[in-house]
Amino acid sequence: MKYPRLLLPIRLLLLCLPVVWELAAADIPLGARPGCRSRCGDVDIPYPFGVIGDGDQCAIHSGFNINCTAAVNGTYKPFSGDFEVTKISIPDAKAWMKMGISWRCYGDIYTGNMSEDWLWQDFTDTPFTFSQVDNKIFVIGCNTTGYMTTLSYVLGCHSTCYREPPTNGSCSGAGCCKVDLPEDQVYLKAFFNEYYNTSTGCSYVVVMEDKEFSYSTAYPYSTNFWDSYKGQVPVVMDWIISFDTCEVAKNNTSSYACLSDNSECVDANATSYGTTAYRCKCQDGYQGNPYVKDGCTDINECLQNTTDPCARKGGTCLNNQGNFTCLCPRGKHMINDMCMANQKSSFWVMPVVVGASVGLVVLVVALTCAYLIQQRRKLKCIKQRYFQQHGGMLLFEEIKSQQGLALKIFSEAELQKATDKFNEKRVLGHGGHGTVYKGIVKGNVEVAVKRCMSIDEQHKKEFGKEMLILSQINHKNIVKLLGCCLEVEVPMLVYEFIPNGTLFQLIHGNHGMQVSLATRLQIAHQSAEALAYLHSWASPPILHGDVKSSNILINCDYSVKVSDFGASILAPTDESQFVTLVQGTCGYLDPEYMQTCQLTDKSDVYSFGVVLLELLTCKKPFNLEAPEHEKSLALRFISMTKEDKLKEILDDQIMNDENMEVLEEVADLAKQCLEMSGENRPSMREVSERLDRLRKVMQHPWAQQNPEEMESLLGDSSMASSEVIINTGNLSIEKKAARSLELGR
């Protein structure tokens, strides 16, 4: 088998970024640049782009510099950084580039040899973002899980060749699957599932232009995909001028880019940067380059079309600046958008015109009323269909039959009113599954309304049943589900409102507040109790699926409410729970879940282990700006514990001689939760019990003076003979006796 060479893919390394975008560059005059090349090879290079070497003023700023490089055959090709540019569009504000392919190829089934190369693209501090409209993430291969990380998301899917046979041209999970890109991303890094290492053939992860991709059944078994695109695929990039609003940009006359008299400024969202940017366009009726003086020229509508646009009106076309006018022949004038004969001498013309106008108005009103009535009936039918589709009848009957069931079915109109039509000012937060708004429902009750983005077909069928189960959850540390709205395409959920923020904000926010070890243990214990309740006492058991510090809400007394069941599922009873799209949050994802595509209760245990690390260290679970070996908090923690350097990673606010033994026990518990194999992790019930015992040790220092009271407090009478050593009021426990006495193991 032929393998692609490792040196062929274009690899963009963060330490070798060739372009530093200087947004503040501009005291130079803008406009046409004499002596600047307008082409490189077969590609037009329009301003604001410019060719390096023609002068510092050929491009609007360094982010638009193009390197015109000589090829082996003597022709020239344009490059932006490391990427070949094949086309630039000024009206669409897009640039087409060639980018590399992440691949992994395996040897024959006897040797199992494997070669691979993966890459990432980083357009931070450049004018470019990946076009969400034009691009997709494609994963190709048999038994292949591929995914990409962005600054905010983990996106990927799983392709197989055995559930259904792959077909040419189709990319629907059989040998190939694809995922939509989020808006305005500047950073993509590709990964393969490192646990699938028994395959033959090749696997690929790539972001490329959707319309340029066509699947072939030969791709997973050969290097044909690589060979077809010669190691580089087309990618569409959006671009902007700078991160200023139009209002700010217009005030800076020395750098304002929209120079043409008939141009206008357009605000563009830049989601990855959390700000607003701008670009320029020609006004309606004009075409050309808005970045060049007199660059937007009039469109001659009279000549643009093959037929005269005024011919059907009985007139002739006269072009104007930015528009056109239809002129009627002599003796006629425009009536109701048609050239009509001028009959002033006929006394009956006016009554006819008035009568026709009145009749037309009556007809239009009648048709409008009929249309509105039809649309209202159509909307009502659609709402009824969604209501039935989501199991609304089942819910309705159960609510009537169970008098004590506190679950309300809201209408869309009620939630529109409660959230002021989902006003952006009411947004409480954005998650991987939807947006949460603050609302006020009847009775002046504050609620949190979750507007989900999507729901799969399996959840649609079981939604009513799952709502009944979730509504019966009654635990002091779990956010209460109050109701739902089913008459929309994607159901909306209504929860009780918790006003004091999240655990993530508490430990990572810059508020200067110190949180004691006792408070952190309380938060950890109550969170574990909530998850243990879902796993062990709910009927049927419920898997949360997205345990993280931003889903743990904090009350004013530091009591906990676990929230956001957007990724939750009922505990699976068969293999139908295998999924092709892995969901979760970067830094918290269970590696075994990534490998098997099956969510289990031990996946929640792993994610909770990461939350424990956040409480111990006050560090975020994933840090893109850190060195490669320190990006993942979980991996860094495991490495530090192996090297006996636990103190170097703990939070200074809680680390002292009095707390050290408790901290070591909590760290050991977190380490067990982060075991790679789910079988080796404790259950959430065991985690909750161990945290409860540690809390009691912290809360009752008097027990240190009485071993019998200590033994009773920790609930293990079999350890009566365990040795306990008292040191100036602090509990010190022999290594073996400590683990038996404190944690009941």
C-alpha positions in Angstrom: 0.0 0.0 0.0 1.2 3.5 -0.9 1.3 6.0 2.0 1.2 9.8 1.7 4.6 11.3 2.7 4.8 13.1 6.0 6.3 16.2 4.4 3.5 16.8 1.9 0.6 18.2 4.0 0.8 21.9 4.7 1.2 22.2 8.4 0.5 25.5 10.2 2.3 25.7 13.6 1.4 28.2 16.2 5.1 29.0 16.8 5.7 29.7 13.2 2.9 32.0 12.2 4.1 33.9 9.2 1.7 36.8 9.4 1.1 39.1 12.3 -1.9 41.2 11.5 -1.3 44.8 12.5 -4.7 46.3 12.8 -3.4 49.7 13.9 -1.3 50.1 10.8 -2.7 53.0 9.1 -1.4 56.3 8.9 -0.7 55.7 5.2 -3.2 57.0 2.6 -5.6 54.4 1.2 -6.7 53.9 -2.3 -5.3 52.7 -5.6 -1.6 51.9 -5.5 0.4 52.8 -8.6 3.1 50.2 -9.3 1.3 47.4 -7.5 0.6 44.1 -9.2 -3.1 43.2 -9.7 -2.4 39.6 -10.7 -0.2 36.7 -9.6 -0.2 33.9 -12.1 -3.8 33.2 -13.0 -5.3 34.8 -9.9 -6.5 38.4 -9.6 -5.1 40.3 -6.6 -7.6 43.1 -6.0 -7.1 45.8 -3.4 -7.2 45.7 -0.3 -4.9 42.7 -1.0 -1.4 43.4 -2.3 1.7 41.5 -3.4 4.7 41.5 -1.0 7.7 43.2 -2.6 5.7 45.8 -4.5 5.9 48.3 -1.7 4.6 48.6 1.9 1.4 50.4 0.7 0.1 47.8 -1.8 -2.1 46.1 0.8 -4.4 47.9 3.2 -2.4 46.3 6.1 -0.1 43.3 6.6 -3.0 40.9 7.1 -3.8 41.2 3.4 -0.2 40.6 2.1 0.1 38.0 -0.7 3.4 36.3 -1.5 3.7 35.7 -5.2 6.0 32.7 -5.5 7.5 31.1 -8.6 6.5 27.4 -9.1 8.7 24.7 -10.5 7.2 25.0 -14.0 8.0 28.7 -14.2 4.5 30.0 -13.3 3.6 32.0 -10.3 1.2 31.2 -7.4 -0.2 33.5 -4.7 0.2 32.5 -1.0 -1.3 33.9 2.2 1.1 32.7 4.9 1.5 29.0 4.1 -1.7 28.6 2.1 -2.1 28.9 -1.7 -4.8 31.3 -2.7 -6.8 30.3 -5.7 -9.5 33.0 -5.8 -10.4 36.3 -4.1 -13.9 37.8 -4.2 -14.5 41.4 -3.2 -18.3 41.5 -3.4 -18.6 38.3 -1.2 -15.6 39.1 1.0 -14.3 35.6 0.6 -11.0 34.0 -0.3 -10.5 30.4 -1.6 -7.3 28.6 -0.2 -5.8 25.2 -0.4 -5.2 23.5 3.0 -3.8 20.2 4.1 -5.4 16.8 5.1 -5.1 15.0 8.4 -4.7 11.3 7.7 -4.0 8.0 9.3 -3.1 4.9 7.2 -2.7 1.3 8.5 -0.7 -1.6 7.1 -1.9 -5.0 6.2 -3.9 -7.0 8.8 -0.9 -9.2 9.6 1.7 -6.4 10.5 -0.7 -3.7 11.7 1.8 -1.0 10.9 0.4 2.6 11.0 1.5 6.0 9.7 -0.3 9.2 10.3 -0.1 13.0 10.1 -2.5 15.5 11.6 -2.5 19.3 11.5 -4.2 22.4 12.7 -5.0 25.7 11.2 -4.8 28.9 13.3 -5.9 32.2 11.8 -5.9 34.1 15.1 -4.8 37.7 14.5 -5.6 37.5 10.8 -8.5 39.0 8.9 -9.7 35.4 8.0 -12.3 33.1 9.5 -13.6 29.7 8.2 -16.8 30.2 6.3 -19.6 28.4 8.1 -21.9 28.5 5.0 -19.4 27.0 2.5 -17.3 24.5 4.6 -18.0 21.3 6.4 -15.8 19.0 8.6 -15.6 15.5 6.9 -14.5 12.3 8.5 -13.6 9.4 6.1 -12.8 5.8 7.0 -14.1 2.5 8.4 -14.6 2.4 12.2 -13.2 5.9 12.4 -13.9 8.6 15.0 -12.5 11.9 14.0 -13.0 15.3 15.5 -11.7 18.9 15.5 -11.4 21.3 18.4 -12.1 25.1 18.0 -11.6 27.8 20.6 -15.0 26.9 22.1 -16.3 23.5 20.7 -15.4 19.9 20.1 -16.9 18.8 16.8 -16.7 15.3 15.3 -18.5 12.2 14.2 -18.0 8.4 13.7 -18.1 6.7 10.3 -18.5 2.9 9.9 -18.7 0.5 6.9 -20.6 -2.3 8.5 -24.0 -0.9 9.5 -24.9 0.0 5.9 -22.9 -0.3 2.8 -21.2 3.0 1.6 -22.3 4.5 -1.7 -20.5 6.8 -4.1 -21.3 10.5 -3.6 -23.1 9.9 -0.3 -21.6 11.1 3.1 -24.1 10.0 5.7 -22.1 8.0 8.3 -21.4 4.9 6.0 -17.7 5.3 5.3 -18.0 9.0 5.6 -19.7 11.6 7.9 -19.8 15.4 8.1 -20.4 18.0 10.7 -21.3 21.7 10.4 -18.9 24.4 11.5 -19.8 27.0 14.1 -19.8 30.6 13.0 -16.7 32.7 12.6 -14.0 30.2 13.7 -10.3 31.0 13.4 -8.8 27.9 15.0 -9.3 24.2 14.0 -7.2 21.3 15.2 -7.8 17.7 14.0 -7.7 14.5 16.0 -8.3 10.8 15.5 -9.7 8.4 18.1 -6.4 6.9 19.2 -8.0 3.7 20.4 -9.0 2.3 17.0 -5.7 0.8 15.9 -6.8 -2.5 14.3 -8.2 -1.1 11.0 -6.7 -1.4 7.5 -6.8 1.2 4.9 -6.8 5.0 5.5 -8.8 7.4 7.7 -9.0 11.2 7.1 -10.2 14.3 8.9 -10.5 17.4 6.9 -12.3 20.8 6.7 -13.1 21.7 3.1 -15.6 23.4 0.8 -18.8 21.3 0.9 -19.7 21.5 -2.8 -16.2 20.4 -3.9 -16.5 17.1 -1.9 -17.7 13.9 -3.5 -17.4 10.6 -1.7 -15.9 7.5 -3.3 -16.2 4.0 -1.8 -12.5 3.5 -2.5 -11.5 6.3 -0.1 -11.4 4.2 3.2 -9.3 1.4 1.6 -6.7 3.4 -0.2 -4.9 6.7 -0.6 -7.3 7.7 -3.4 -8.7 10.7 -1.4 -5.2 12.0 -0.8 -4.3 11.4 -4.5 -7.5 12.9 -5.9 -6.8 16.3 -4.2 -3.0 15.9 -4.3 -2.8 16.4 -0.5 -4.6 19.8 -0.5 -8.3 20.5 -0.4 -10.2 23.8 -1.2 -11.4 25.8 1.8 -13.4 29.0 1.8 -12.4 31.8 4.1 -14.4 34.9 5.0 -12.5 38.1 5.7 -13.0 41.5 7.3 -11.1 44.8 7.3 -10.7 45.4 11.1 -12.3 44.8 14.4 -14.1 48.1 14.5 -17.8 48.9 14.2 -18.8 51.0 11.2 -19.5 53.9 13.5 -16.0 53.8 15.0 -14.3 53.2 11.6 -16.0 56.2 10.0 -14.7 58.5 12.6 -11.1 57.5 11.8 -10.8 59.2 8.4 -7.1 58.2 8.0 -7.8 54.5 8.0 -11.5 54.2 6.9 -11.5 51.6 4.1 -14.8 52.4 2.2 -13.3 54.9 -0.2 -15.6 54.8 -3.2 -18.3 57.5 -3.3 -21.0 54.8 -3.8 -19.8 52.4 -1.2 -21.2 51.6 2.3 -19.9 50.1 5.5 -21.3 46.7 6.7 -21.0 45.5 10.3 -20.0 41.8 10.6 -20.1 39.6 13.6 -16.8 38.1 14.8 -18.0 35.4 17.2 -14.6 33.8 17.9 -13.3 37.2 19.1 -16.5 38.2 20.9 -16.6 41.5 19.1 -17.8 43.3 15.9 -15.8 43.9 12.7 -16.6 45.7 9.5 -16.1 45.4 5.7 -17.2 47.4 2.7 -19.6 46.9 -0.2 -21.0 48.8 -3.2 -24.4 50.3 -2.8 -27.4 48.7 -4.5 -27.3 49.5 -8.2 -23.5 49.7 -8.3 -20.7 47.2 -8.7 -16.9 47.1 -8.4 -14.3 47.6 -5.7 -15.5 49.7 -2.7 -12.0 50.0 -1.3 -10.7 52.0 -4.3 -11.6 55.7 -5.0 -14.3 55.7 -7.7 -14.3 51.9 -7.6 -18.1 51.4 -7.4 -19.6 52.1 -10.8 -23.2 52.3 -11.9 -24.9 49.1 -13.2 -26.7 49.8 -16.5 -29.9 47.9 -15.9 -31.1 48.7 -19.4 -28.2 46.8 -20.9 -27.6 44.2 -18.2 -30.7 42.1 -19.1 -31.2 40.5 -22.5 -34.7 42.1 -22.7 -35.6 45.7 -22.0 -37.0 45.8 -18.4 -39.6 48.4 -19.5 -40.8 46.6 -22.6 -43.6 44.8 -20.8 -44.8 48.1 -19.3 -45.1 49.6 -22.8 -42.2 52.0 -22.2 -38.5 52.4 -22.9 -35.7 52.1 -20.4 -33.6 55.1 -19.3 -30.6 54.4 -17.1 -29.9 56.5 -14.0 -27.1 56.5 -11.4 -27.9 53.5 -9.3 -31.3 52.9 -10.9 -33.4 53.2 -14.0 -36.6 54.8 -15.2 -39.3 53.6 -17.6 -40.4 56.4 -20.1 -43.8 56.2 -21.7 -44.3 57.1 -25.4 -45.9 60.5 -26.3 -49.6 60.6 -25.4 -49.3 57.9 -22.6 -48.3 58.1 -19.0 -47.6 55.6 -16.2 -50.8 54.2 -14.5 -50.6 51.2 -12.1 -47.0 50.6 -13.4 -48.1 50.4 -17.0 -48.0 53.0 -19.8 -51.7 53.9 -20.5 -53.3 56.2 -23.1 -54.0 59.7 -21.8 -57.8 60.2 -22.2 -58.5 63.5 -20.5 -61.5 64.3 -22.8 -63.4 61.1 -21.9 -65.7 61.9 -18.9 -66.1 58.2 -18.1 -62.4 57.5 -17.5 -62.3 58.8 -13.9 -65.2 56.7 -12.7 -63.8 53.6 -14.3 -60.4 54.2 -12.7 -61.9 54.9 -9.3 -64.2 51.9 -9.6 -61.4 49.6 -10.7 -59.2 51.0 -7.8 -61.9 50.4 -5.2 -62.5 46.9 -6.6 -58.8 46.1 -6.6 -58.5 47.3 -2.9 -61.5 45.1 -1.9 -60.0 42.2 -3.7 -56.6 42.7 -2.1 -58.1 43.0 1.4 -60.2 39.9 0.8 -57.2 37.9 -0.5 -55.1 39.1 2.4 -57.7 38.1 5.0 -58.1 34.7 3.3 -54.3 34.3 3.3 -53.9 35.2 7.0 -56.7 32.8 8.0 -55.1 30.0 6.0 -51.6 30.8 7.5 -53.1 30.8 11.0 -54.8 27.4 10.4 -51.5 26.1 8.9 -49.5 27.3 11.9 -52.1 25.7 14.3 -51.7 22.4 12.4 -47.9 22.6 12.6 -48.1 23.2 16.3 -50.4 20.3 16.8 -48.1 18.1 14.8 -45.1 19.1 16.9 -47.1 18.6 20.1 -48.1 15.0 19.1 -44.6 14.3 17.7 -42.9 15.2 21.0 -45.3 13.0 23.1 -47.6 15.8 24.2 -50.7 13.6 24.4 -48.9 11.2 26.7 -47.8 14.0 28.9 -51.2 15.6 29.0 -52.9 12.3 30.0 -50.4 11.6 32.7 -50.7 15.1 34.1 -54.5 14.6 34.3 -54.2 11.1 35.8 -51.5 12.0 38.4 -52.9 14.9 40.4 -49.6 15.4 42.3 -47.5 15.7 39.1 -46.1 19.3 39.2 -45.3 19.7 35.5 -46.9 22.4 33.3 -47.2 22.4 29.5 -46.5 26.0 28.4 -47.6 27.5 25.0 -45.1 29.2 22.8 -46.9 32.5 23.3 -46.6 32.2 27.1 -42.8 31.8 26.9 -42.5 34.5 24.2 -44.2 36.9 26.7 -42.2 35.6 29.7 -38.8 36.3 28.0 -39.8 39.5 26.1 -39.7 37.6 22.8 -36.4 35.9 23.8 -34.7 39.3 24.2 -30.9 39.1 24.1 -30.8 41.1 27.4 -32.6 38.2 29.1 -29.8 35.7 28.2 -28.4 33.9 31.2 -25.9 31.8 29.3 -25.0 29.8 26.2 -24.3 26.1 26.3 -23.5 23.3 23.9 -27.2 22.4 23.5 -28.9 25.8 23.6 -29.4 29.2 25.1 -31.0 29.9 28.6 -33.2 33.0 29.1 -34.5 34.5 32.3 -38.3 34.7 32.2 -41.2 35.7 34.4 -44.4 33.6 34.1 -47.9 34.0 35.5 -47.9 34.7 39.2 -44.7 36.7 38.9 -42.6 33.6 39.2 -39.0 33.8 37.9 -37.9 30.9 35.8 -35.1 29.8 33.5 -36.2 29.0 29.9 -33.9 26.8 27.9 -34.3 27.1 24.1 -32.5 24.0 22.6 -30.8 24.0 19.2 -31.6 20.5 18.0 -33.0 17.1 19.0 -32.4 13.7 17.4 -35.1 11.4 16.2 -34.7 9.0 19.1 -35.2 11.8 21.6 -38.3 13.0 19.7 -40.0 9.7 20.0 -39.2 9.4 23.8 -39.4 13.0 24.7 -42.8 12.9 26.5 -41.7 9.8 28.4 -38.4 11.4 29.5 -40.1 14.6 30.6 -42.4 12.6 32.9 -39.3 10.9 34.4 -37.3 14.2 34.8 -40.3 16.0 36.3 -40.5 13.4 39.1 -36.9 14.1 40.2 -37.2 15.7 43.6 -33.8 16.4 45.1 -32.6 19.4 47.0 -29.4 19.6 44.9 -31.0 19.3 41.5 -32.6 22.1 39.6 -36.4 21.4 39.4 -38.0 21.0 36.0 -41.2 23.0 36.1 -42.5 22.4 32.6 -42.0 22.4 28.8 -43.3 23.7 25.5 -44.0 21.1 22.9 -45.6 23.0 20.1 -42.3 24.1 18.5 -39.9 22.1 16.3 -37.4 21.7 19.1 -39.0 21.6 22.6 -38.2 24.3 25.2 -37.7 23.4 28.9 -38.6 25.6 31.9 -36.6 25.2 35.1 -36.6 27.0 38.5 -34.4 30.1 38.5 -31.2 30.1 40.5 -29.9 33.7 40.8 -26.3 33.5 42.1 -24.2 32.2 39.2 -22.2 29.0 38.7 -19.3 27.2 40.3 -17.2 28.1 37.3 -17.8 31.8 38.0 -17.1 31.3 41.7 -13.7 29.7 41.3 -12.5 31.3 38.1 -14.1 34.7 38.3 -11.9 37.8 39.1 -13.9 38.7 42.2 -11.2 38.5 44.8 -13.3 36.1 47.0 -11.6 33.4 48.9 -13.4 30.1 49.1 -12.4 27.9 52.1 -11.6 24.1 51.8 -14.7 23.3 53.9 -16.9 25.2 51.5 -15.3 23.5 48.5 -15.9 20.1 50.2 -19.6 21.1 50.7 -20.0 22.0 47.1 -18.2 18.8 45.9 -20.3 16.6 48.3 -23.7 18.1 47.3 -22.8 17.9 43.6 -21.8 14.2 44.0 -25.0 13.5 46.0 -27.1 14.9 43.1 -25.3 12.8 40.5 -25.5 9.7 42.8 -29.3 10.3 43.1 -29.6 10.4 39.3 -27.5 7.2 38.9 -28.7 5.1 41.8 -32.1 6.2 43.0 -33.9 7.7 39.9 -36.1 5.1 38.2 -35.0 4.5 35.6 -31.4 5.8 36.2 -30.4 9.0 34.4 -27.0 9.9 33.0 -26.2 13.6 33.0 -23.8 13.6 30.0 -22.3 17.1 30.5 -21.0 17.4 34.1 -18.9 20.6 34.4 -18.5 23.5 36.8 -20.6 25.8 34.7 -23.6 23.4 35.1 -23.3 23.5 38.9 -25.3 26.5 40.2 -24.5 28.1 43.6 -27.1 29.6 46.0 -26.3 32.4 48.5 -25.4 29.9 51.2 -23.1 28.0 48.9 -25.6 25.1 48.5 -25.6 23.4 45.1 -28.1 22.9 42.3 -26.9 20.7 39.4 -28.5 21.9 36.1 -28.5 21.5 32.3 -29.7 18.1 31.3 -29.3 18.9 27.6 -27.1 15.9 27.0 -28.9 13.6 29.5 -30.2 10.2 28.5 -31.9 7.4 30.3 -29.6 4.7 31.2 -29.3 2.4 28.1 -30.7 -1.1 28.1 -29.3 -2.2 24.7 -26.8 -1.2 22.0 -29.1 1.4 20.6 -27.4 3.9 22.8 -24.3 3.9 20.6 -24.0 7.4 18.9 -22.2 8.7 15.9 -21.8 12.2 17.3 -19.8 12.6 20.5 -21.2 15.4 22.7 -19.8 17.2 25.7 -17.3 19.9 26.7 -13.6 20.0 25.9 -11.6 19.2 29.1 -14.4 17.2 30.7 -14.9 14.4 28.1 -14.4 10.8 29.2 -11.7 9.2 26.9 -13.6 5.9 27.1 -16.7 7.6 25.8 -14.7 9.0 23.0 -13.4 5.5 22.2 -16.7 3.5 22.4 -19.2 6.2 21.6 -21.3 4.9 24.5 -22.3 7.2 27.4 -22.2 5.4 30.8 -22.5 6.4 34.5 -18.7 6.2 34.7 -18.5 9.0 32.0 -20.2 11.3 34.6 -17.7 10.1 37.2 -14.8 11.1 35.0 -16.2 14.6 34.4 -16.9 15.0 38.1 -13.2 14.1 38.7 -12.3 17.1 36.6 -14.6 19.3 38.7 -12.8 18.1 41.8 -9.5 19.2 40.2 -11.0 22.7 39.6 -11.9 22.9 43.3 -8.5 21.7 44.4 -6.4 23.9 41.9 -8.6 26.8 40.8 -7.4 26.1 37.3 -9.5 25.7 34.2 -9.9 22.2 32.7 -8.5 23.1 29.3 -6.1 26.0 28.5 -5.3 26.6 24.9 -2.6 29.2 25.7 -0.6 26.8 27.9 2.3 24.6 26.7 1.2 21.4 24.9 1.8 19.2 28.0 -0.1 21.5 30.3 -3.2 22.2 28.2 -5.3 19.5 29.8 -5.7 19.9 33.6 -6.5 16.2 34.1 -3.3 15.0 32.2 -1.2 17.6 34.1 -2.6 16.5 37.5 -2.0 12.8 36.8 1.6 13.6 35.7 2.2 15.7 38.8 0.9 13.1 41.2 3.1 10.4 39.5 6.1 12.7 40.2 5.0 13.3 43.8 4.6 17.1 43.0 1.0 17.4 44.2 1.7 20.6 46.2 2.9 22.4 43.1 -0.6 22.3 41.5 -2.8 22.8 44.5 -4.5 26.2 45.2 -2.4 28.3 47.7 -5.6 29.5 49.4 -6.4 26.1 50.8 -3.0 24.5 51.1 -1.6 24.4 54.6 -0.3 21.9 57.1 -3.7 21.5 58.8 -5.5 20.7 55.5 -2.8 18.7 53.8 -4.0 15.2 54.7 -7.6 16.0 53.6 -6.3 17.5 50.4 -4.3 14.4 49.7 -7.4 12.2 50.2 -9.5 14.4 47.9 -6.7 14.4 45.3 -6.5 10.6 45.6 -10.3 10.4 45.1 -10.1 12.7 42.0 -7.3 10.4 40.6 -9.5 7.4 40.9 -12.4 9.2 39.1 -9.9 10.0 36.3 -8.9 6.3 35.7 -8.8 5.6 31.9 -10.9 2.5 32.3 -14.5 3.1 33.6 -14.4 -0.2 35.5 -11.6 1.1 37.7 -13.5 4.3 38.7 -15.7 4.4 41.8 -19.5 4.9 41.5 -21.0 8.4 42.2 -22.6 6.8 45.3 -19.1 5.8 46.6 -17.7 9.3 45.7 -20.5 11.0 47.6 -20.1 8.8 50.7 -16.3 9.4 50.8 -16.7 13.2 50.4 -19.3 13.2 53.2 -16.9 11.4 55.6 -14.2 13.9 54.8 -16.6 16.8 55.4 -17.5 15.4 58.8 -13.8 15.2 59.8 -13.4 18.9 58.8 -16.6 19.9 60.7 -16.0 18.0 64.0 -12.4 18.6 65.3 -13.6 17.4 68.7 -13.6 13.9 67.2 -9.8 14.1 66.9 -9.6 13.9 70.7 -11.8 10.8 70.9 -10.9 7.8 68.6 -14.2 6.1 69.5 -16.2 9.1 68.5 -14.1 9.3 65.3 -14.8 5.7 64.5 -18.6 6.3 65.0 -18.5 9.4 62.9 -16.9 7.7 60.0 -19.2 4.7 60.3 -16.7 1.9 60.3 -16.8 -0.1 63.5 -14.5 -2.8 62.1 -11.6 -0.3 62.4 -11.8 0.1 66.3 -8.2 -1.0 66.6 -6.8 1.3 63.9 -4.1 3.5 65.2 -4.8 7.3 65.5 -2.1 9.8 66.3 -3.0 13.3 67.7 -0.7 16.2 66.9 -1.7 19.6 68.5 -5.3 19.4 67.6 -4.9 18.1 64.0 -5.9 14.6 63.0 -2.9 12.6 61.7 -3.6 9.1 60.5 -1.2 6.3 59.7 -1.1 5.5 55.9 -3.0 2.3 56.0 -5.3 3.2 58.9 -6.1 6.6 57.3 -7.5 5.2 54.2 -9.6 2.6 56.1 -10.8 4.9 58.8 -11.5 8.2 56.8 -12.8 6.7 53.5 -14.2 3.4 54.7 -12.3 1.4 52.0 
